[in-house]
Amino acid sequence: MAMMVWITVKVKDGNLDKVIELADEPHGNAFTASQKGCERLERSISHENPNHILLTELWSSKEEWDVYFAMAKTVRDENGWNARFLPLLEEDGVQITFSEMDKSL
């Protein structure tokens, strides 16, 4: 079943532009969007808190997201992307919520 993934990224004050620059690099959002099973990825900034980035992803299944997530961590650790990205976030900087999507509606 299709899966919506809602990701809130909490950025430390003064680092939003740096985080967006990293997200725009080839190993950021484009890397995620190019993976098998990723049908859509949208990024927005919260109106309530401009240091919160909201990622909305549509995946063909939770299993494909799990495969992607494990692989992405390895790739981003090896190429140094995570080492540049993660220090720019709050301590609880990434919150992920999953919901099944009924595409028949």
C-alpha positions in Angstrom: 0.0 0.0 0.0 1.2 3.5 -0.7 2.8 5.3 2.2 2.9 9.0 3.0 6.0 10.0 4.9 5.9 13.3 6.8 9.3 14.6 8.0 9.8 17.6 10.2 13.3 19.0 10.1 14.1 21.3 13.0 16.9 23.7 12.1 19.1 25.6 14.6 18.6 29.4 14.5 20.6 31.0 11.7 21.2 27.8 9.7 18.1 27.5 7.5 19.9 28.8 4.4 22.7 26.3 4.9 20.3 23.4 5.3 18.4 24.4 2.2 21.7 24.6 0.2 22.6 21.1 1.4 19.1 19.8 0.6 19.5 21.2 -2.9 22.8 19.3 -3.5 22.8 16.1 -5.5 22.8 14.0 -2.3 19.9 15.9 -0.8 16.3 15.9 -1.9 17.1 15.0 -5.5 18.8 11.8 -4.3 15.7 10.9 -2.4 13.3 11.7 -5.2 15.4 9.6 -7.6 15.0 6.4 -5.6 12.9 3.4 -6.5 9.5 3.8 -4.9 9.6 7.5 -4.3 6.6 8.9 -6.2 6.7 12.5 -4.9 8.7 14.7 -2.6 7.7 18.2 -1.6 9.5 20.6 0.6 8.0 23.5 2.5 8.8 25.9 5.3 6.4 26.1 8.3 4.5 29.4 8.7 4.4 28.8 12.5 8.2 28.3 12.8 10.4 29.3 10.0 13.2 27.0 11.3 11.1 24.0 10.6 11.3 22.4 7.1 8.4 20.0 6.2 9.1 17.2 3.8 6.1 15.3 2.3 7.0 12.2 0.5 4.8 9.6 -1.3 6.3 6.1 -1.5 4.9 3.1 -3.2 5.4 1.1 0.1 6.9 1.3 3.5 9.3 -1.5 2.6 10.8 0.6 -0.3 11.2 3.6 2.0 13.0 1.3 4.5 15.4 0.1 1.9 16.0 3.7 0.7 16.5 5.0 4.2 19.1 2.4 5.2 21.0 2.9 1.9 20.8 6.7 2.1 22.3 6.8 5.6 25.3 4.7 4.4 25.8 6.8 1.2 25.5 10.1 3.0 27.8 9.0 5.9 30.4 7.8 3.4 30.3 11.0 1.3 30.2 13.4 4.2 26.8 14.8 3.6 25.4 13.8 7.0 28.5 15.2 8.7 27.7 18.6 7.2 23.9 18.4 7.6 23.2 17.0 11.0 25.1 19.5 13.1 22.9 22.3 11.7 19.8 20.7 13.3 18.3 20.8 16.8 18.9 17.9 19.1 15.6 16.3 18.2 16.0 17.7 14.7 14.2 15.0 12.6 10.8 13.7 13.3 9.2 11.1 10.9 5.6 10.1 10.7 4.1 7.4 8.4 0.6 7.0 7.2 -0.9 4.6 4.7 -2.6 6.2 1.8 -5.7 5.1 0.0 -5.2 6.2 -3.6 -8.8 5.1 -4.5 -10.3 8.1 -2.9 
